[in-house]
Amino acid sequence: MNRVVFVQPQNNFILRIRFADGMTKHIDVRPFIGDGISAQLADQEYFQRVAIDEGGGIFWPNGYDFCPEFLHEDVPEIIPV
């Protein structure tokens, strides 16, 4: 299993993520922001509060999270503007 070792929020709800295997990806989180628990992420200040959890995934204080394998294997990389 891969782990996130670095996460940095960017503008426009983009995350720059580096994994333990050295891969770096820019991920657009906007498609995952909707109703319910993810709605708070629509606030850019709140979005900036992303952190790495003990399992190597990422999370926000409200408990919304992404597992590292999903980020590494399934979420497409975008080219930041």
Backbone as numpy.savetxt, mean C-alpha at the origin, in Angstrom:
# Nx Ny Nz CAx CAy CAz Cx Cy Cz
7.30 -16.63 1.26 6.46 -15.44 1.26 7.34 -14.20 1.26
6.96 -13.24 0.47 7.69 -11.99 0.40 7.18 -11.03 1.46
8.00 -10.10 1.85 7.64 -9.10 2.86 7.89 -7.71 2.31
7.05 -6.77 2.72 7.30 -5.36 2.44 8.35 -4.90 3.45
9.41 -4.27 2.95 10.46 -3.76 3.85 10.50 -2.23 3.87
9.77 -1.60 2.92 9.75 -0.14 2.84 8.46 0.26 2.16
7.78 1.27 2.70 6.61 1.84 2.05 6.66 3.35 2.22
6.39 4.04 1.12 6.40 5.50 1.13 5.19 6.00 0.35
4.29 6.72 1.02 3.16 7.29 0.29 3.61 8.40 -0.64
3.02 8.45 -1.80 3.31 9.48 -2.81 2.04 10.30 -3.02
2.07 11.23 -3.94 0.88 11.99 -4.30 -0.12 11.11 -5.03
-1.37 11.53 -5.07 -2.43 10.86 -5.83 -2.67 9.41 -5.42
-2.50 9.12 -4.13 -2.81 7.80 -3.57 -1.97 6.67 -4.16
-0.72 7.01 -4.43 0.26 6.03 -4.92 1.18 5.65 -3.75
1.52 4.37 -3.67 2.50 3.90 -2.69 3.73 3.40 -3.43
4.87 3.77 -2.94 6.14 3.19 -3.41 6.50 2.12 -2.39
6.61 0.89 -2.87 6.84 -0.25 -1.98 8.07 -1.02 -2.44
8.90 -1.40 -1.46 10.04 -2.27 -1.76 9.85 -3.56 -0.95
10.10 -4.67 -1.61 9.94 -5.99 -1.00 11.29 -6.57 -0.61
11.27 -7.59 0.23 12.49 -8.23 0.70 13.33 -8.80 -0.43
12.70 -9.16 -1.55 13.47 -9.71 -2.68 14.11 -8.62 -3.53
13.93 -7.35 -3.15 14.52 -6.24 -3.89 13.59 -5.58 -4.88
12.46 -6.20 -5.20 11.52 -5.60 -6.14 10.94 -4.31 -5.53
10.85 -3.28 -6.37 10.19 -2.04 -5.98 9.03 -1.82 -6.94
7.88 -1.44 -6.40 6.68 -1.18 -7.21 6.05 0.12 -6.76
5.43 0.80 -7.71 4.54 1.91 -7.42 3.13 1.37 -7.63
2.30 1.50 -6.60 0.96 0.93 -6.62 -0.07 2.03 -6.43
-1.08 2.03 -7.27 -2.19 2.97 -7.17 -3.26 2.35 -6.26
-3.52 2.98 -5.14 -4.47 2.44 -4.16 -5.91 2.90 -4.46
-6.09 3.88 -5.33 -7.43 4.41 -5.61 -8.47 3.34 -5.95
-8.14 2.30 -6.73 -9.17 1.29 -7.04 -9.68 0.54 -5.80
-8.94 0.60 -4.70 -9.31 -0.12 -3.48 -10.04 0.77 -2.47
-10.17 2.06 -2.78 -10.84 2.99 -1.87 -12.31 3.05 -2.26
-13.17 2.73 -1.30 -14.60 2.73 -1.56 -15.36 3.11 -0.31
-16.41 2.36 -0.03 -17.21 2.57 1.18 -16.61 1.77 2.33
-17.16 1.97 3.50 -16.73 1.19 4.66 -15.35 1.59 5.15
-14.60 0.60 5.60 -13.32 0.85 6.24 -12.30 1.53 5.31
-12.38 1.26 4.02 -11.41 1.86 3.10 -11.69 3.33 2.80
-12.87 3.82 3.13 -13.26 5.20 2.81 -12.31 6.23 3.43
-11.77 5.94 4.60 -10.86 6.89 5.25 -9.61 7.16 4.42
-9.22 6.21 3.61 -8.02 6.39 2.80 -8.17 7.48 1.75
-9.40 7.90 1.46 -9.64 8.97 0.50 -9.15 10.32 1.01
-8.90 10.41 2.30 -8.32 11.61 2.90 -6.80 11.49 2.75
-6.20 12.38 1.99 -4.76 12.30 1.69 -3.91 12.28 2.96
-4.30 13.04 3.98 -3.54 13.04 5.24 -3.59 11.67 5.89
-4.77 11.07 5.92 -4.92 9.74 6.51 -4.15 8.71 5.68
-4.21 8.83 4.37 -3.50 7.91 3.48 -2.01 7.87 3.82
-1.45 9.01 4.21 -0.02 9.12 4.53 0.37 8.30 5.76
-0.59 7.83 6.52 -0.31 7.11 7.77 -0.07 5.62 7.58
0.16 5.19 6.37 0.42 3.78 6.09 1.70 3.33 6.81
1.70 2.07 7.23 2.86 1.50 7.93 2.98 0.02 7.56
4.10 -0.57 7.93 4.35 -2.00 7.70 3.98 -2.77 8.95
3.23 -3.87 8.79 2.86 -4.67 9.95 3.87 -5.79 10.20
3.70 -6.50 11.30 4.63 -7.56 11.69 4.75 -8.68 10.67
3.69 -8.90 9.90 3.70 -9.97 8.91 4.29 -9.56 7.57
4.74 -8.30 7.47 5.34 -7.82 6.23 4.34 -7.23 5.25
3.10 -7.06 5.67 2.10 -6.38 4.85 2.06 -4.90 5.22
1.08 -4.19 4.69 0.93 -2.78 5.04 -0.46 -2.56 5.62
-0.59 -1.51 6.45 -1.86 -1.24 7.10 -1.98 0.23 7.44
-3.22 0.61 7.75 -3.53 1.95 8.25 -4.10 1.80 9.65
-4.11 2.87 10.45 -4.57 2.77 11.85 -5.97 2.20 12.04
-6.85 2.33 11.06 -8.20 1.80 11.21 -8.28 0.29 10.97
-7.16 -0.34 10.62 -7.13 -1.78 10.41 -7.18 -2.21 8.96
-7.40 -1.28 8.03 -7.41 -1.63 6.61 -6.00 -2.05 6.23
-5.88 -3.18 5.53 -4.54 -3.69 5.24 -4.48 -4.43 3.91
-3.25 -4.68 3.49 -2.96 -5.49 2.31 -1.88 -6.49 2.71
-2.06 -7.75 2.31 -1.02 -8.74 2.59 0.10 -8.59 1.57
1.31 -8.96 1.94 2.45 -8.76 1.05 2.37 -9.55 -0.25
1.85 -10.77 -0.21 1.76 -11.57 -1.43 0.82 -10.94 -2.45
-0.30 -10.40 -1.97 -1.25 -9.74 -2.87 -0.57 -8.54 -3.54
0.15 -7.74 -2.77 0.84 -6.58 -3.32 1.92 -6.99 -4.31
2.65 -8.02 -3.99 3.78 -8.47 -4.80 3.32 -9.14 -6.09
2.31 -10.01 -6.00 1.94 -10.84 -7.13 0.74 -10.33 -7.93
-0.24 -9.71 -7.27 -1.52 -9.45 -7.93 -1.80 -7.99 -8.27
-1.22 -7.06 -7.54 -1.50 -5.65 -7.80 -0.52 -5.16 -8.87
-1.04 -4.62 -9.97 -0.14 -4.18 -11.05 0.67 -2.94 -10.68
1.86 -2.90 -11.22 2.72 -1.72 -11.04 2.21 -0.63 -11.97
2.27 0.60 -11.49 1.94 1.73 -12.37 3.21 2.55 -12.57
3.21 3.35 -13.59 4.33 4.26 -13.84 3.95 5.62 -13.26
4.67 6.05 -12.21 4.30 7.32 -11.58 4.51 8.50 -12.53
3.65 9.50 -12.39 3.75 10.70 -13.22 4.45 11.80 -12.50
